[in-house]
Amino acid sequence: MATSTTKALAGEEPPGGPGRTGGEGTARPRGALLHRLDVKGAPYAFVAPFFVVFAAFSFYPLVYTSWISLHDVELATLDVMEWVAFDNYVELWGDSRFWNALQNTLTIGVISTVPQLMMALGLAHLLNYRMRASLFFRVASLVPYATSVAAAALVFTMIFERDFGMINWALGTVGIDPVNWEADKWPAQVAISTIVIWRWTGYNALLYLAAMQAIPADRYEAASLDGASRWQQFTHVTIPGIRSTIVFTIVLSTIGATQLFGEPLIFGQGPNGVTGGADNQYQTLGLLLYEEGWKNYQMGRSATVAWAMFMLLVLVFVVQRLIKRLRSRTS
């Protein structure tokens, strides 16, 4: 009678006896399965505590702010709350300052975001070419982002000063009358948008540059062999290759525009900074939130403004998802 080892060598039976896959019987596949589960579950085990802490520190402010928004609360007596239900939301809906701040937030967001991302895309395209001192230019593009909001806003406030500012001096050399950048609505919003553009263009350019360098070179070679020009390669190879990064920067810029606070506050140079100018001509939702809570001492109304800002971001996200779904269906 042939042993199991002999049958195994002859190809009739695997070593270890009938029905077994190895010398350790069924222990090996079970162990391999557990090992595979351990390997797959390891990243989740490391990341899970972060998400728990993130949820704890994120959901608590949301819940607490929503609870305050349903009460009449003053800053000096936060422990004394009077239940008013949705009265704060009704009053906010009928407040002309809220709609003015919402309009200013949207216009400043568009004026600052669209040129900013377009300039960042062009700058990243230039930095993607091989050039001398490329590292210097990449680091230099990040310097505005590393500059504090206060320092940048103070410098640009002096540049846009009505009587002695550099911008009005340059306009005067070509025969244009001085512009009151702080008192007029659109000049003030353009000036504030300039600060935002200066600070964030380099940061977004480096994000685009990292995405561009991840595009395989053979795509450009294939496009060049097909007779595509540099512009055609940029529009048909580069832009589709970094589309996800572009969407990411649009989302970040939208969030930043909704929360805009430091630039208009310092640009106002004093009490006008909180109110967004004498006529609220550049008051954003962030400034309105601060005015209600820390100038008028109405924390309930301030929390209501905060929730309005949050719902605005949710609305933008929902619209973006709907547009993406409609595009996927049409394509």
ZAMARGU-4260 file (C-alpha; in steps of 0.2 Angstrom, whole numbers, plus 5000, padded with zeros to 4 digits):
<rodrens>
0) 5000/5000/5000 | 5007/5017/4995 | 5008/5029/5009 | 5001/5047/5007 | 5018/5054/5004
5) 5020/5042/4989 | 5003/5047/4983 | 5007/5065/4985 | 5024/5063/4975 | 5014/5054/4961
10) 5002/5068/4960 | 4987/5058/4967 | 4985/5066/4984 | 4992/5082/4992 | 5004/5079/5007
15) 4996/5079/5023 | 4982/5066/5019 | 4965/5067/5010 | 4956/5083/5009 | 4970/5093/5016
20) 4979/5107/5007 | 4996/5107/5016 | 5006/5099/5030 | 4996/5109/5043 | 4979/5103/5037
25) 4966/5116/5038 | 4976/5127/5049 | 4986/5135/5035 | 4971/5142/5025 | 4963/5148/5041
30) 4979/5156/5047 | 4981/5164/5029 | 4964/5171/5030 | 4966/5178/5047 | 4983/5186/5041
35) 4974/5193/5026 | 4960/5201/5037 | 4974/5208/5049 | 4983/5216/5034 | 4967/5223/5027
40) 4960/5230/5043 | 4977/5237/5049 | 4974/5254/5041 | 4957/5256/5048 | 4963/5252/5066
45) 4976/5266/5064 | 4964/5278/5057 | 4948/5274/5067 | 4954/5284/5083 | 4957/5299/5073
50) 4939/5299/5066 | 4932/5296/5083 | 4942/5312/5090 | 4937/5322/5074 | 4919/5317/5076
55) 4919/5322/5095 | 4927/5339/5092 | 4917/5342/5076 | 4899/5337/5081 | 4899/5345/5098
60) 4901/5363/5091 | 4888/5359/5078 | 4875/5353/5091 | 4879/5366/5104 | 4878/5380/5091
65) 4862/5374/5085 | 4855/5373/5103 | 4861/5391/5106 | 4853/5397/5090 | 4836/5392/5097
70) 4838/5403/5112 | 4840/5421/5117 | 4857/5421/5124 | 4869/5436/5129 | 4887/5435/5129
75) 4889/5441/5147 | 4877/5427/5153 | 4879/5412/5143 | 4871/5401/5156 | 4855/5410/5155
80) 4845/5405/5140 | 4827/5409/5135 | 4819/5397/5123 | 4813/5406/5107 | 4812/5391/5095
85) 4815/5397/5077 | 4812/5416/5081 | 4831/5419/5078 | 4830/5411/5060 | 4814/5421/5056
90) 4822/5437/5061 | 4838/5433/5052 | 4827/5429/5036 | 4819/5446/5037 | 4835/5456/5041
95) 4842/5466/5027 | 4860/5465/5034 | 4860/5446/5032 | 4855/5447/5014 | 4868/5461/5011
100) 4881/5451/5019 | 4876/5436/5009 | 4877/5445/4993 | 4894/5453/4998 | 4901/5435/5002
105) 4895/5428/4986 | 4902/5443/4975 | 4919/5444/4985 | 4920/5425/4983 | 4918/5425/4964
110) 4929/5440/4962 | 4943/5432/4972 | 4941/5413/4968 | 4939/5413/4949 | 4955/5424/4945
115) 4964/5415/4959 | 4962/5398/4952 | 4965/5403/4934 | 4981/5412/4939 | 4986/5397/4949
120) 4983/5385/4935 | 4994/5396/4923 | 5008/5398/4936 | 5008/5379/4939 | 5009/5376/4920
125) 5024/5387/4919 | 5033/5379/4934 | 5030/5362/4927 | 5043/5366/4913 | 5061/5363/4916
130) 5069/5379/4920 | 5083/5386/4930 | 5080/5390/4949 | 5064/5381/4948 | 5065/5376/4967
135) 5067/5395/4971 | 5051/5400/4961 | 5041/5386/4969 | 5046/5391/4987 | 5043/5409/4982
140) 5026/5405/4976 | 5022/5398/4994 | 5028/5414/5003 | 5012/5423/5002 | 5003/5408/5010
145) 5015/5408/5024 | 5012/5427/5028 | 5000/5430/5041 | 4983/5437/5037 | 4986/5453/5048
150) 5002/5457/5040 | 4996/5455/5022 | 4980/5465/5025 | 4989/5479/5033 | 5001/5480/5019
155) 4987/5480/5006 | 4977/5493/5016 | 4992/5505/5014 | 4994/5501/4996 | 4975/5505/4993
160) 4975/5520/5004 | 4965/5534/4996 | 4977/5549/4998 | 4995/5541/4999 | 4992/5524/4992
165) 5003/5516/4979 | 4988/5511/4968 | 4980/5529/4967 | 4998/5536/4964 | 5000/5524/4949
170) 4982/5529/4943 | 4987/5547/4945 | 5002/5545/4933 | 4990/5541/4919 | 4977/5554/4923
175) 4964/5544/4933 | 4957/5552/4948 | 4960/5544/4965 | 4948/5530/4970 | 4941/5529/4988
180) 4944/5510/4990 | 4937/5509/5007 | 4921/5519/5006 | 4915/5513/4989 | 4907/5496/4988
185) 4915/5488/4972 | 4932/5496/4974 | 4932/5489/4992 | 4927/5472/4987 | 4940/5472/4973
190) 4954/5477/4985 | 4949/5463/4998 | 4948/5451/4984 | 4966/5456/4979 | 4972/5451/4996
195) 4964/5434/4995 | 4971/5431/4977 | 4989/5436/4983 | 4988/5425/4998 | 4981/5409/4990
200) 4987/5409/4972 | 5004/5401/4976 | 4996/5388/4987 | 4984/5382/4974 | 4998/5383/4961
205) 5008/5370/4970 | 4993/5359/4972 | 4991/5360/4953 | 5009/5357/4950 | 5010/5341/4961
210) 4995/5334/4951 | 5003/5339/4934 | 5019/5330/4938 | 5009/5314/4942 | 5002/5314/4924
215) 5012/5300/4914 | 5024/5308/4901 | 5019/5296/4887 | 5002/5305/4886 | 5011/5321/4881
220) 5022/5311/4869 | 5007/5303/4861 | 4998/5320/4859 | 5014/5327/4852 | 5015/5313/4839
225) 4997/5316/4834 | 5002/5334/4830 | 4994/5343/4846 | 5001/5360/4850 | 5006/5365/4867
230) 4989/5373/4870 | 4980/5358/4864 | 4991/5347/4876 | 4986/5358/4890 | 4968/5358/4887
235) 4966/5340/4882 | 4979/5331/4892 | 4984/5342/4907 | 4966/5349/4912 | 4958/5331/4912
240) 4973/5324/4921 | 4971/5336/4936 | 4952/5338/4936 | 4950/5330/4953 | 4963/5343/4960
245) 4953/5357/4952 | 4937/5351/4960 | 4947/5350/4977 | 4953/5368/4975 | 4936/5374/4970
250) 4929/5366/4986 | 4942/5374/4997 | 4940/5391/4989 | 4922/5390/4992 | 4924/5386/5010
255) 4937/5400/5012 | 4926/5413/5004 | 4911/5408/5015 | 4922/5410/5030 | 4931/5426/5025
260) 4934/5437/5040 | 4952/5443/5043 | 4955/5452/5027 | 4939/5463/5027 | 4941/5466/5046
265) 4958/5473/5045 | 4955/5482/5029 | 4942/5492/5038 | 4955/5499/5050 | 4945/5501/5066
270) 4926/5500/5070 | 4921/5500/5052 | 4930/5484/5050 | 4917/5475/5060 | 4902/5482/5051
275) 4911/5480/5034 | 4912/5499/5031 | 4900/5513/5036 | 4887/5507/5024 | 4891/5488/5026
280) 4897/5489/5009 | 4909/5474/5011 | 4902/5466/5027 | 4903/5447/5025 | 4894/5433/5034
285) 4909/5431/5045 | 4909/5449/5050 | 4890/5449/5053 | 4893/5434/5064 | 4906/5443/5074
290) 4896/5459/5075 | 4880/5450/5082 | 4890/5440/5095 | 4904/5451/5101 | 4898/5468/5097
295) 4879/5467/5100 | 4882/5452/5113 | 4868/5442/5105 | 4875/5425/5105 | 4859/5417/5099
300) 4858/5427/5083 | 4877/5424/5081 | 4874/5406/5081 | 4860/5407/5069 | 4872/5416/5057
305) 4884/5402/5059 | 4871/5389/5055 | 4866/5399/5040 | 4884/5399/5034 | 4885/5380/5037
310) 4869/5377/5027 | 4875/5388/5013 | 4890/5376/5011 | 4879/5361/5012 | 4868/5369/4998
315) 4884/5372/4987 | 4890/5354/4990 | 4872/5347/4985 | 4872/5357/4969 | 4889/5352/4965
320) 4884/5333/4967 | 4869/5336/4956 | 4878/5344/4942 | 4891/5330/4943 | 4877/5317/4942
325) 4869/5326/4927 | 4885/5327/4918 | 4888/5308/4921 | 4871/5304/4914 | 4873/5315/4899
330) 4890/5307/4895
</rodrens>
